[in-house]
Amino acid sequence: MKKTEIYICDCDHADVKQEENIFRKAGLEFQWLHCRNQQEVINSCQGARVFLNQYITMDRNIFRAIPTLKCIVRYGVGVDNVNLEDADEYGVQVCNVPDYGVNEVSNHAIALMMALVRKIRQADENIRHGIWDYRQSIPVYRAEAQTVGVIGTGRIGSAFVRKARALGYRVIGYDINYNPDSGRFPNIEFMPFDRLLTESDIISVHCQLNETTRHMFGYKAFQKMKRNAYLINTARGPL
């Protein structure tokens, strides 16, 4: 490519040295921009064929204004800032990084779960205020006595499942794409969403954000959960 056809149109990383090394070895030119909205992308990226994109919404406004665009590579796992129907209509391929942060996110979800069920923050605050009374943290339940419900059993959800089971928790799951004939997770009891809500002491959310899952946790869902249940969401806020 003699002219710039690859743009990192928005990325909050400290540098893009890895991308630069890969492009240089491939003999490709690129520009790293810091666009803040769609109009800045349209103004700055005319003639682009490939975008590396992090936050800015990618839809027909961009695709129509930059007809040369053929591919968007999304930093991270989710592609919820890309309108997939618009991309399909305009012939734009959409890619992601499916193995990004699998262990980091699943480990963080486990850490959040343990901080909650072991009352770590509560005990820490009590001690900092001079309250040395373990009874204020009661009850603290054993892992073997609690059920963890996992919403979404993709790469991150699967990693979380393995780690929660290793700690001794009973793990149940819900996945909109679950196929009982696939043979995956023989030790997990998959069940309907509503039943998982009623049985879980802890729920950890690891599903994609799309129109099927958006606002899946609302007033009706919370009503069905146990009064003392914990909800951990390391996926997307609008869930």
Secondary structure as GFF3:
##gff-version 3
##sequence-region A 1 239
A	DSSP	beta_strand	6	8	.	.	.	ID=ss1
A	DSSP	alpha_helix	17	26	.	.	.	ID=ss2
A	DSSP	beta_strand	30	32	.	.	.	ID=ss3
A	DSSP	alpha_helix	38	44	.	.	.	ID=ss4
A	DSSP	beta_strand	50	53	.	.	.	ID=ss5
A	DSSP	alpha_helix	60	65	.	.	.	ID=ss6
A	DSSP	beta_strand	71	74	.	.	.	ID=ss7
A	DSSP	alpha_helix	84	89	.	.	.	ID=ss8
A	DSSP	beta_strand	93	95	.	.	.	ID=ss9
A	DSSP	alpha_helix	102	117	.	.	.	ID=ss10
A	DSSP	alpha_helix	120	128	.	.	.	ID=ss11
A	DSSP	three_ten_helix	134	137	.	.	.	ID=ss12
A	DSSP	three_ten_helix	143	145	.	.	.	ID=ss13
A	DSSP	beta_strand	147	151	.	.	.	ID=ss14
A	DSSP	alpha_helix	155	166	.	.	.	ID=ss15
A	DSSP	beta_strand	170	174	.	.	.	ID=ss16
A	DSSP	beta_strand	189	190	.	.	.	ID=ss17
A	DSSP	alpha_helix	193	199	.	.	.	ID=ss18
A	DSSP	beta_strand	202	205	.	.	.	ID=ss19
A	DSSP	alpha_helix	219	224	.	.	.	ID=ss20
A	DSSP	beta_strand	230	233	.	.	.	ID=ss21
###
